[in-house]
Amino acid sequence: MKLSKEVLFQLEDDEDLQAAIKRIQDEFLDLYSLYQKMGSTWIKEELLHKAYELHVLDSSFTFHI
């Protein structure tokens, strides 16, 4: 699978980093819940993209579907 979206973050300090992680975690959890309910391919792709964004910001984050 090839992700066509680009990921760009501009973070000024640790507070910005933590806020970005929290925001993306919330988006990830919303998508995960939706994916469990619907199982759509496009939702799965969005979910994997959010997981990638989280991993970019926090290398300890992993996700396998």
PDB file of N, CA, C and O in Angstrom:
ATOM      1  N   MET A   1       0.836  -1.168   0.000  1.00  0.00           N
ATOM      2  CA  MET A   1       0.000   0.000   0.000  1.00  0.00           C
ATOM      3  C   MET A   1       0.887   1.239   0.000  1.00  0.00           C
ATOM      4  O   MET A   1       1.845   1.326   0.768  1.00  0.00           O
ATOM      5  N   LYS A   2       0.567   2.180  -0.851  1.00  0.00           N
ATOM      6  CA  LYS A   2       1.326   3.424  -0.927  1.00  0.00           C
ATOM      7  C   LYS A   2       0.465   4.560  -0.395  1.00  0.00           C
ATOM      8  O   LYS A   2      -0.638   4.797  -0.886  1.00  0.00           O
ATOM      9  N   LEU A   3       0.974   5.257   0.606  1.00  0.00           N
ATOM     10  CA  LEU A   3       0.257   6.405   1.142  1.00  0.00           C
ATOM     11  C   LEU A   3       0.633   7.629   0.332  1.00  0.00           C
ATOM     12  O   LEU A   3       1.815   7.937   0.178  1.00  0.00           O
ATOM     13  N   SER A   4      -0.353   8.320  -0.182  1.00  0.00           N
ATOM     14  CA  SER A   4      -0.080   9.471  -1.026  1.00  0.00           C
ATOM     15  C   SER A   4      -0.053  10.774  -0.245  1.00  0.00           C
ATOM     16  O   SER A   4       0.311  11.814  -0.793  1.00  0.00           O
ATOM     17  N   LYS A   5      -0.425  10.734   1.003  1.00  0.00           N
ATOM     18  CA  LYS A   5      -0.440  11.945   1.816  1.00  0.00           C
ATOM     19  C   LYS A   5       0.954  12.235   2.353  1.00  0.00           C
ATOM     20  O   LYS A   5       1.736  11.324   2.624  1.00  0.00           O
ATOM     21  N   GLU A   6       1.241  13.505   2.497  1.00  0.00           N
ATOM     22  CA  GLU A   6       2.506  13.911   3.097  1.00  0.00           C
ATOM     23  C   GLU A   6       2.252  14.301   4.542  1.00  0.00           C
ATOM     24  O   GLU A   6       1.154  14.726   4.901  1.00  0.00           O
ATOM     25  N   VAL A   7       3.273  14.151   5.360  1.00  0.00           N
ATOM     26  CA  VAL A   7       3.175  14.521   6.759  1.00  0.00           C
ATOM     27  C   VAL A   7       4.178  15.626   7.021  1.00  0.00           C
ATOM     28  O   VAL A   7       5.374  15.464   6.779  1.00  0.00           O
ATOM     29  N   LEU A   8       3.682  16.760   7.520  1.00  0.00           N
ATOM     30  CA  LEU A   8       4.545  17.894   7.819  1.00  0.00           C
ATOM     31  C   LEU A   8       4.144  18.446   9.176  1.00  0.00           C
ATOM     32  O   LEU A   8       2.982  18.784   9.404  1.00  0.00           O
ATOM     33  N   PHE A   9       5.105  18.533  10.063  1.00  0.00           N
ATOM     34  CA  PHE A   9       4.857  19.076  11.389  1.00  0.00           C
ATOM     35  C   PHE A   9       5.821  20.226  11.634  1.00  0.00           C
ATOM     36  O   PHE A   9       7.013  20.124  11.345  1.00  0.00           O
ATOM     37  N   GLN A  10       5.294  21.317  12.167  1.00  0.00           N
ATOM     38  CA  GLN A  10       6.142  22.422  12.582  1.00  0.00           C
ATOM     39  C   GLN A  10       5.885  22.628  14.068  1.00  0.00           C
ATOM     40  O   GLN A  10       4.860  23.180  14.468  1.00  0.00           O
ATOM     41  N   LEU A  11       6.831  22.177  14.872  1.00  0.00           N
ATOM     42  CA  LEU A  11       6.676  22.214  16.319  1.00  0.00           C
ATOM     43  C   LEU A  11       7.725  23.136  16.915  1.00  0.00           C
ATOM     44  O   LEU A  11       8.915  23.008  16.629  1.00  0.00           O
ATOM     45  N   GLU A  12       7.276  24.058  17.741  1.00  0.00           N
ATOM     46  CA  GLU A  12       8.180  25.039  18.336  1.00  0.00           C
ATOM     47  C   GLU A  12       8.876  24.510  19.589  1.00  0.00           C
ATOM     48  O   GLU A  12      10.046  24.813  19.824  1.00  0.00           O
ATOM     49  N   ASP A  13       8.167  23.727  20.385  1.00  0.00           N
ATOM     50  CA  ASP A  13       8.743  23.248  21.641  1.00  0.00           C
ATOM     51  C   ASP A  13       8.045  21.955  22.067  1.00  0.00           C
ATOM     52  O   ASP A  13       7.187  21.433  21.356  1.00  0.00           O
ATOM     53  N   ASP A  14       8.429  21.453  23.235  1.00  0.00           N
ATOM     54  CA  ASP A  14       7.867  20.196  23.733  1.00  0.00           C
ATOM     55  C   ASP A  14       6.361  20.299  23.966  1.00  0.00           C
ATOM     56  O   ASP A  14       5.630  19.322  23.803  1.00  0.00           O
ATOM     57  N   GLU A  15       5.913  21.474  24.344  1.00  0.00           N
ATOM     58  CA  GLU A  15       4.477  21.677  24.554  1.00  0.00           C
ATOM     59  C   GLU A  15       3.713  21.499  23.237  1.00  0.00           C
ATOM     60  O   GLU A  15       2.643  20.890  23.214  1.00  0.00           O
ATOM     61  N   ASP A  16       4.263  22.029  22.152  1.00  0.00           N
ATOM     62  CA  ASP A  16       3.655  21.842  20.833  1.00  0.00           C
ATOM     63  C   ASP A  16       3.660  20.367  20.441  1.00  0.00           C
ATOM     64  O   ASP A  16       2.684  19.866  19.882  1.00  0.00           O
ATOM     65  N   LEU A  17       4.751  19.679  20.732  1.00  0.00           N
ATOM     66  CA  LEU A  17       4.856  18.256  20.418  1.00  0.00           C
ATOM     67  C   LEU A  17       3.787  17.463  21.158  1.00  0.00           C
ATOM     68  O   LEU A  17       3.094  16.639  20.561  1.00  0.00           O
ATOM     69  N   GLN A  18       3.654  17.710  22.446  1.00  0.00           N
ATOM     70  CA  GLN A  18       2.664  16.982  23.241  1.00  0.00           C
ATOM     71  C   GLN A  18       1.241  17.286  22.777  1.00  0.00           C
ATOM     72  O   GLN A  18       0.394  16.393  22.755  1.00  0.00           O
ATOM     73  N   ALA A  19       0.976  18.535  22.406  1.00  0.00           N
ATOM     74  CA  ALA A  19      -0.350  18.905  21.904  1.00  0.00           C
ATOM     75  C   ALA A  19      -0.635  18.207  20.577  1.00  0.00           C
ATOM     76  O   ALA A  19      -1.753  17.745  20.348  1.00  0.00           O
ATOM     77  N   ALA A  20       0.363  18.128  19.705  1.00  0.00           N
ATOM     78  CA  ALA A  20       0.196  17.456  18.413  1.00  0.00           C
ATOM     79  C   ALA A  20      -0.053  15.967  18.618  1.00  0.00           C
ATOM     80  O   ALA A  20      -0.921  15.386  17.967  1.00  0.00           O
ATOM     81  N   ILE A  21       0.701  15.354  19.513  1.00  0.00           N
ATOM     82  CA  ILE A  21       0.509  13.929  19.802  1.00  0.00           C
ATOM     83  C   ILE A  21      -0.901  13.685  20.331  1.00  0.00           C
ATOM     84  O   ILE A  21      -1.577  12.754  19.891  1.00  0.00           O
ATOM     85  N   LYS A  22      -1.345  14.507  21.262  1.00  0.00           N
ATOM     86  CA  LYS A  22      -2.687  14.352  21.847  1.00  0.00           C
ATOM     87  C   LYS A  22      -3.761  14.497  20.779  1.00  0.00           C
ATOM     88  O   LYS A  22      -4.708  13.710  20.741  1.00  0.00           O
ATOM     89  N   ARG A  23      -3.623  15.499  19.908  1.00  0.00           N
ATOM     90  CA  ARG A  23      -4.610  15.730  18.852  1.00  0.00           C
ATOM     91  C   ARG A  23      -4.681  14.534  17.905  1.00  0.00           C
ATOM     92  O   ARG A  23      -5.769  14.082  17.548  1.00  0.00           O
ATOM     93  N   ILE A  24      -3.520  14.027  17.502  1.00  0.00           N
ATOM     94  CA  ILE A  24      -3.491  12.909  16.565  1.00  0.00           C
ATOM     95  C   ILE A  24      -3.958  11.622  17.241  1.00  0.00           C
ATOM     96  O   ILE A  24      -4.590  10.784  16.597  1.00  0.00           O
ATOM     97  N   GLN A  25      -3.658  11.452  18.530  1.00  0.00           N
ATOM     98  CA  GLN A  25      -4.172  10.290  19.266  1.00  0.00           C
ATOM     99  C   GLN A  25      -5.701  10.302  19.279  1.00  0.00           C
ATOM    100  O   GLN A  25      -6.337   9.268  19.072  1.00  0.00           O
ATOM    101  N   ASP A  26      -6.282  11.468  19.522  1.00  0.00           N
ATOM    102  CA  ASP A  26      -7.742  11.578  19.526  1.00  0.00           C
ATOM    103  C   ASP A  26      -8.315  11.227  18.155  1.00  0.00           C
ATOM    104  O   ASP A  26      -9.303  10.499  18.060  1.00  0.00           O
ATOM    105  N   GLU A  27      -7.693  11.747  17.093  1.00  0.00           N
ATOM    106  CA  GLU A  27      -8.139  11.447  15.733  1.00  0.00           C
ATOM    107  C   GLU A  27      -7.989   9.950  15.442  1.00  0.00           C
ATOM    108  O   GLU A  27      -8.867   9.335  14.839  1.00  0.00           O
ATOM    109  N   PHE A  28      -6.870   9.378  15.877  1.00  0.00           N
ATOM    110  CA  PHE A  28      -6.615   7.954  15.683  1.00  0.00           C
ATOM    111  C   PHE A  28      -7.685   7.112  16.373  1.00  0.00           C
ATOM    112  O   PHE A  28      -8.223   6.177  15.778  1.00  0.00           O
ATOM    113  N   LEU A  29      -7.990   7.441  17.618  1.00  0.00           N
ATOM    114  CA  LEU A  29      -8.983   6.667  18.366  1.00  0.00           C
ATOM    115  C   LEU A  29     -10.374   6.790  17.753  1.00  0.00           C
ATOM    116  O   LEU A  29     -11.126   5.816  17.723  1.00  0.00           O
ATOM    117  N   ASP A  30     -10.721   7.980  17.266  1.00  0.00           N
ATOM    118  CA  ASP A  30     -12.004   8.153  16.583  1.00  0.00           C
ATOM    119  C   ASP A  30     -12.066   7.277  15.333  1.00  0.00           C
ATOM    120  O   ASP A  30     -13.067   6.605  15.085  1.00  0.00           O
ATOM    121  N   LEU A  31     -10.992   7.292  14.552  1.00  0.00           N
ATOM    122  CA  LEU A  31     -10.944   6.474  13.340  1.00  0.00           C
ATOM    123  C   LEU A  31     -10.973   4.984  13.667  1.00  0.00           C
ATOM    124  O   LEU A  31     -11.632   4.206  12.977  1.00  0.00           O
ATOM    125  N   TYR A  32     -10.259   4.588  14.719  1.00  0.00           N
ATOM    126  CA  TYR A  32     -10.231   3.178  15.109  1.00  0.00           C
ATOM    127  C   TYR A  32     -11.628   2.698  15.485  1.00  0.00           C
ATOM    128  O   TYR A  32     -12.048   1.610  15.090  1.00  0.00           O
ATOM    129  N   SER A  33     -12.337   3.510  16.246  1.00  0.00           N
ATOM    130  CA  SER A  33     -13.703   3.172  16.635  1.00  0.00           C
ATOM    131  C   SER A  33     -14.598   3.048  15.401  1.00  0.00           C
ATOM    132  O   SER A  33     -15.390   2.112  15.294  1.00  0.00           O
ATOM    133  N   LEU A  34     -14.469   3.985  14.484  1.00  0.00           N
ATOM    134  CA  LEU A  34     -15.249   3.948  13.252  1.00  0.00           C
ATOM    135  C   LEU A  34     -14.892   2.729  12.407  1.00  0.00           C
ATOM    136  O   LEU A  34     -15.769   2.094  11.823  1.00  0.00           O
ATOM    137  N   TYR A  35     -13.605   2.406  12.344  1.00  0.00           N
ATOM    138  CA  TYR A  35     -13.168   1.241  11.578  1.00  0.00           C
ATOM    139  C   TYR A  35     -13.747  -0.048  12.173  1.00  0.00           C
ATOM    140  O   TYR A  35     -14.169  -0.936  11.433  1.00  0.00           O
ATOM    141  N   GLN A  36     -13.767  -0.149  13.486  1.00  0.00           N
ATOM    142  CA  GLN A  36     -14.326  -1.348  14.116  1.00  0.00           C
ATOM    143  C   GLN A  36     -15.816  -1.494  13.825  1.00  0.00           C
ATOM    144  O   GLN A  36     -16.321  -2.610  13.704  1.00  0.00           O
ATOM    145  N   LYS A  37     -16.513  -0.375  13.713  1.00  0.00           N
ATOM    146  CA  LYS A  37     -17.948  -0.415  13.429  1.00  0.00           C
ATOM    147  C   LYS A  37     -18.235  -0.717  11.965  1.00  0.00           C
ATOM    148  O   LYS A  37     -19.152  -1.475  11.650  1.00  0.00           O
ATOM    149  N   MET A  38     -17.438  -0.115  11.061  1.00  0.00           N
ATOM    150  CA  MET A  38     -17.763  -0.184   9.637  1.00  0.00           C
ATOM    151  C   MET A  38     -16.839  -1.082   8.821  1.00  0.00           C
ATOM    152  O   MET A  38     -17.285  -1.730   7.874  1.00  0.00           O
ATOM    153  N   GLY A  39     -15.565  -1.127   9.176  1.00  0.00           N
ATOM    154  CA  GLY A  39     -14.613  -1.970   8.467  1.00  0.00           C
ATOM    155  C   GLY A  39     -14.275  -1.527   7.052  1.00  0.00           C
ATOM    156  O   GLY A  39     -13.778  -2.326   6.258  1.00  0.00           O
ATOM    157  N   SER A  40     -14.534  -0.273   6.727  1.00  0.00           N
ATOM    158  CA  SER A  40     -14.277   0.229   5.370  1.00  0.00           C
ATOM    159  C   SER A  40     -12.791   0.323   5.065  1.00  0.00           C
ATOM    160  O   SER A  40     -11.977   0.626   5.937  1.00  0.00           O
ATOM    161  N   THR A  41     -12.457   0.057   3.812  1.00  0.00           N
ATOM    162  CA  THR A  41     -11.065   0.127   3.372  1.00  0.00           C
ATOM    163  C   THR A  41     -10.508   1.533   3.508  1.00  0.00           C
ATOM    164  O   THR A  41      -9.377   1.704   3.961  1.00  0.00           O
ATOM    165  N   TRP A  42     -11.282   2.545   3.124  1.00  0.00           N
ATOM    166  CA  TRP A  42     -10.767   3.917   3.191  1.00  0.00           C
ATOM    167  C   TRP A  42     -10.532   4.346   4.634  1.00  0.00           C
ATOM    168  O   TRP A  42      -9.607   5.111   4.907  1.00  0.00           O
ATOM    169  N   ILE A  43     -11.362   3.860   5.564  1.00  0.00           N
ATOM    170  CA  ILE A  43     -11.151   4.177   6.982  1.00  0.00           C
ATOM    171  C   ILE A  43      -9.874   3.498   7.467  1.00  0.00           C
ATOM    172  O   ILE A  43      -9.108   4.086   8.231  1.00  0.00           O
ATOM    173  N   LYS A  44      -9.646   2.273   7.029  1.00  0.00           N
ATOM    174  CA  LYS A  44      -8.415   1.561   7.390  1.00  0.00           C
ATOM    175  C   LYS A  44      -7.193   2.326   6.895  1.00  0.00           C
ATOM    176  O   LYS A  44      -6.203   2.443   7.617  1.00  0.00           O
ATOM    177  N   GLU A  45      -7.253   2.847   5.676  1.00  0.00           N
ATOM    178  CA  GLU A  45      -6.132   3.616   5.131  1.00  0.00           C
ATOM    179  C   GLU A  45      -5.887   4.885   5.940  1.00  0.00           C
ATOM    180  O   GLU A  45      -4.741   5.238   6.219  1.00  0.00           O
ATOM    181  N   GLU A  46      -6.967   5.570   6.317  1.00  0.00           N
ATOM    182  CA  GLU A  46      -6.832   6.770   7.150  1.00  0.00           C
ATOM    183  C   GLU A  46      -6.257   6.409   8.521  1.00  0.00           C
ATOM    184  O   GLU A  46      -5.424   7.134   9.065  1.00  0.00           O
ATOM    185  N   LEU A  47      -6.704   5.298   9.065  1.00  0.00           N
ATOM    186  CA  LEU A  47      -6.219   4.825  10.360  1.00  0.00           C
ATOM    187  C   LEU A  47      -4.722   4.541  10.307  1.00  0.00           C
ATOM    188  O   LEU A  47      -3.981   4.931  11.209  1.00  0.00           O
ATOM    189  N   LEU A  48      -4.281   3.867   9.260  1.00  0.00           N
ATOM    190  CA  LEU A  48      -2.855   3.575   9.102  1.00  0.00           C
ATOM    191  C   LEU A  48      -2.039   4.851   8.932  1.00  0.00           C
ATOM    192  O   LEU A  48      -0.909   4.941   9.411  1.00  0.00           O
ATOM    193  N   HIS A  49      -2.610   5.828   8.253  1.00  0.00           N
ATOM    194  CA  HIS A  49      -1.912   7.107   8.084  1.00  0.00           C
ATOM    195  C   HIS A  49      -1.762   7.814   9.437  1.00  0.00           C
ATOM    196  O   HIS A  49      -0.698   8.357   9.736  1.00  0.00           O
ATOM    197  N   LYS A  50      -2.810   7.809  10.246  1.00  0.00           N
ATOM    198  CA  LYS A  50      -2.727   8.417  11.583  1.00  0.00           C
ATOM    199  C   LYS A  50      -1.710   7.671  12.438  1.00  0.00           C
ATOM    200  O   LYS A  50      -0.971   8.290  13.203  1.00  0.00           O
ATOM    201  N   ALA A  51      -1.668   6.353  12.315  1.00  0.00           N
ATOM    202  CA  ALA A  51      -0.685   5.568  13.063  1.00  0.00           C
ATOM    203  C   ALA A  51       0.726   5.962  12.646  1.00  0.00           C
ATOM    204  O   ALA A  51       1.620   6.062  13.487  1.00  0.00           O
ATOM    205  N   TYR A  52       0.926   6.183  11.356  1.00  0.00           N
ATOM    206  CA  TYR A  52       2.237   6.615  10.863  1.00  0.00           C
ATOM    207  C   TYR A  52       2.590   7.991  11.434  1.00  0.00           C
ATOM    208  O   TYR A  52       3.720   8.210  11.870  1.00  0.00           O
ATOM    209  N   GLU A  53       1.631   8.912  11.431  1.00  0.00           N
ATOM    210  CA  GLU A  53       1.876  10.246  11.991  1.00  0.00           C
ATOM    211  C   GLU A  53       2.278  10.143  13.458  1.00  0.00           C
ATOM    212  O   GLU A  53       3.214  10.813  13.897  1.00  0.00           O
ATOM    213  N   LEU A  54       1.578   9.310  14.212  1.00  0.00           N
ATOM    214  CA  LEU A  54       1.918   9.138  15.627  1.00  0.00           C
ATOM    215  C   LEU A  54       3.314   8.560  15.796  1.00  0.00           C
ATOM    216  O   LEU A  54       4.062   8.977  16.680  1.00  0.00           O
ATOM    217  N   HIS A  55       3.659   7.608  14.956  1.00  0.00           N
ATOM    218  CA  HIS A  55       4.989   7.006  15.041  1.00  0.00           C
ATOM    219  C   HIS A  55       6.081   8.029  14.702  1.00  0.00           C
ATOM    220  O   HIS A  55       7.161   8.001  15.293  1.00  0.00           O
ATOM    221  N   VAL A  56       5.805   8.920  13.763  1.00  0.00           N
ATOM    222  CA  VAL A  56       6.772   9.973  13.424  1.00  0.00           C
ATOM    223  C   VAL A  56       7.025  10.863  14.640  1.00  0.00           C
ATOM    224  O   VAL A  56       8.164  11.244  14.909  1.00  0.00           O
ATOM    225  N   LEU A  57       5.970  11.188  15.365  1.00  0.00           N
ATOM    226  CA  LEU A  57       6.099  12.063  16.531  1.00  0.00           C
ATOM    227  C   LEU A  57       6.589  11.330  17.774  1.00  0.00           C
ATOM    228  O   LEU A  57       7.251  11.920  18.628  1.00  0.00           O
ATOM    229  N   ASP A  58       6.266  10.050  17.872  1.00  0.00           N
ATOM    230  CA  ASP A  58       6.647   9.244  19.036  1.00  0.00           C
ATOM    231  C   ASP A  58       7.055   7.858  18.542  1.00  0.00           C
ATOM    232  O   ASP A  58       6.206   7.007  18.279  1.00  0.00           O
ATOM    233  N   SER A  59       8.344   7.646  18.420  1.00  0.00           N
ATOM    234  CA  SER A  59       8.850   6.398  17.830  1.00  0.00           C
ATOM    235  C   SER A  59       8.485   5.155  18.646  1.00  0.00           C
ATOM    236  O   SER A  59       8.619   4.037  18.149  1.00  0.00           O
ATOM    237  N   SER A  60       8.029   5.330  19.879  1.00  0.00           N
ATOM    238  CA  SER A  60       7.624   4.170  20.677  1.00  0.00           C
ATOM    239  C   SER A  60       6.206   3.704  20.326  1.00  0.00           C
ATOM    240  O   SER A  60       5.793   2.618  20.731  1.00  0.00           O
ATOM    241  N   PHE A  61       5.467   4.518  19.578  1.00  0.00           N
ATOM    242  CA  PHE A  61       4.106   4.136  19.186  1.00  0.00           C
ATOM    243  C   PHE A  61       4.157   3.131  18.046  1.00  0.00           C
ATOM    244  O   PHE A  61       4.809   3.362  17.028  1.00  0.00           O
ATOM    245  N   THR A  62       3.465   2.015  18.229  1.00  0.00           N
ATOM    246  CA  THR A  62       3.337   1.015  17.169  1.00  0.00           C
ATOM    247  C   THR A  62       1.879   0.597  17.072  1.00  0.00           C
ATOM    248  O   THR A  62       1.126   0.680  18.043  1.00  0.00           O
ATOM    249  N   PHE A  63       1.497   0.149  15.890  1.00  0.00           N
ATOM    250  CA  PHE A  63       0.125  -0.290  15.659  1.00  0.00           C
ATOM    251  C   PHE A  63       0.134  -1.318  14.548  1.00  0.00           C
ATOM    252  O   PHE A  63       0.763  -1.122  13.509  1.00  0.00           O
ATOM    253  N   HIS A  64      -0.569  -2.412  14.775  1.00  0.00           N
ATOM    254  CA  HIS A  64      -0.698  -3.459  13.763  1.00  0.00           C
ATOM    255  C   HIS A  64      -2.170  -3.802  13.635  1.00  0.00           C
ATOM    256  O   HIS A  64      -2.870  -3.974  14.634  1.00  0.00           O
ATOM    257  N   ILE A  65      -2.625  -3.897  12.420  1.00  0.00           N
ATOM    258  CA  ILE A  65      -4.037  -4.192  12.188  1.00  0.00           C
ATOM    259  C   ILE A  65      -4.181  -5.531  11.502  1.00  0.00           C
ATOM    260  O   ILE A  65      -5.298  -5.962  11.218  1.00  0.00           O
TER     261      ILE A  65
END
